[in-house]
Amino acid sequence: MYPWLIPITLQLYQRAFHEQMHHALLLKGQEGIGKTELAQDLARYLLCSNKQQKLACGQCQACKLYKAGSHPDFHEIESDKQIGVDQVREAIKKLLGTAQLSGSKVLVIYAAHTMTESSANALLKTLEEPTKNTYLLMISSKPERLLPTILSRCEKVLLPSPDINATTEWLKTKGFADVEPKFMRLYPGSPLMLLNELQVEQSFNYQQFLQGLESLLSQQGNVAELSSKWQEHAEKVIKWLQYWLLDHMKSSPEMMESLWSLHEASAKAVKALRNPGINKTLLLANLLNALVLLQKEPTQNVAKFSKVTSFR
């Protein structure tokens, strides 16, 4: 259990222990704070047949089956892209019957905001008329993309993000005691994303991004070459570019308006990456060309950046 989630987790356990928990929860919060882990811990607690006030027993048949990944009353829905209506209908069928272990039934929906309109509508009846001892745990970092009809039928639980001091202390327990503050600011309030960057031998890291950007702005690099090289890391590159732009706004106030305009264009580009047919190389090339142009003409008209995300 992550330290910043202990209070909210114990509150949910307490409510479940006293049978006062809403049948449908939306666990929302930014990426990289442990929403998935909390949902899984809560599911295990709900399924435990000998739960204590602050933890699942870990010894009953339900706990052992859950740990083995074979609990018959625990169901999950997830997808790399969109959650389709067939996935939802199949899960609902499993919830309609009696619990096989005579306890609770739990459905966890990961990245619930990726449900299509049809799949969300298919879930509505279950949200409105749940069967006895049935719990739906939905997870989302983008709850604003959920249908209003879904939002109105569940209890929304905002999970907290740790501040930089709490993140620093937690990283020390993971063996990272001297993380540069500048690097930590790349993932504010997202300790799990930060830890992943530190743990995994990355084929492409922030330092390499900075080197590429420096090469480009010193006219030693090539936009087409960098765009092609970076396209498989497009979302990461754009988020790093956003951070770089914000950092430079502080040191170059005379360029604030132009830098902010390019930052907004970058935000639109992140959203555009959701489109399956997107040309990532061209998208990056447009942003990098705009950055090069900005360096040459620091006070140029910000309207010139309005079309940098026009691509296919």
Secondary structure as UniProt FT lines:
FT   HELIX           3..5
FT   HELIX           6..17
FT   TURN            18..19
FT   STRAND          24..28
FT   TURN            31..32
FT   HELIX           35..47
FT   TURN            49..50
FT   HELIX           61..68
FT   TURN            72..73
FT   STRAND          74..77
FT   HELIX           85..96
FT   TURN            100..101
FT   STRAND          105..109
FT   TURN            110..111
FT   HELIX           112..114
FT   HELIX           117..128
FT   TURN            132..133
FT   STRAND          134..140
FT   HELIX           143..145
FT   HELIX           148..151
FT   TURN            152..153
FT   STRAND          155..158
FT   HELIX           164..173
FT   TURN            174..175
FT   HELIX           181..184
FT   TURN            185..186
FT   TURN            188..189
FT   HELIX           191..199
FT   HELIX           206..217
FT   TURN            218..219
FT   HELIX           223..230
FT   HELIX           231..233
FT   HELIX           234..251
FT   HELIX           253..255
FT   HELIX           256..272
FT   TURN            273..274
FT   TURN            276..277
FT   HELIX           280..296
FT   TURN            298..299
FT   HELIX           302..307
FT   TURN            308..309
//
